[in-house]
Amino acid sequence: MKTPASVPQKTNSWYCAVRKLRTWISVEEDGDQFVQPIVVLVIDQESDMILDVEIVPEAPDAATLQRKLFGLM
């Protein structure tokens, strides 16, 4: 796994948002259980480029977000 010290250091700022979407989706084939999906969005604020978007059924923990950010470096 990459660490911040092992990648080239730049002055870019990234924005990472974890938000619950305003829709409900069925998680079972019979449609009995519904969840509000979570969107994880990473944006480079210098270039306004979207670096990563992921929609997941539950909010990721801090370690998962850290791995995602290190993987994008």
Backbone hydrogen bonds, N-H to C=O, Kabsch-Sander energy under -0.5 kcal/mol:
donor,donor_aa,acceptor,acceptor_aa,energy
6,S,3,T,-1.4
7,V,3,T,-0.5
7,V,4,P,-0.9
15,Y,43,I,-2.9
17,A,15,Y,-0.5
17,A,41,L,-2.9
19,R,39,V,-2.4
21,L,37,P,-3.0
25,I,35,V,-2.7
27,V,33,Q,-2.6
28,E,33,Q,-0.7
31,G,28,E,-1.2
35,V,25,I,-2.3
38,I,56,V,-3.4
39,V,19,R,-3.1
40,V,54,E,-3.1
41,L,17,A,-2.6
41,L,39,V,-0.5
42,V,52,D,-2.5
43,I,15,Y,-2.8
44,D,49,M,-2.8
45,Q,13,S,-2.8
45,Q,43,I,-0.8
46,E,13,S,-0.6
48,D,44,D,-1.7
49,M,44,D,-0.8
51,L,42,V,-2.7
51,L,49,M,-0.7
52,D,42,V,-1.5
54,E,40,V,-2.1
56,V,38,I,-2.9
56,V,54,E,-0.5
65,L,61,D,-2.0
66,Q,62,A,-2.4
67,R,63,A,-2.2
68,K,64,T,-2.1
69,L,65,L,-2.6
70,F,66,Q,-2.7
71,G,67,R,-2.2
72,L,68,K,-1.3
73,M,69,L,-0.8
73,M,70,F,-0.6
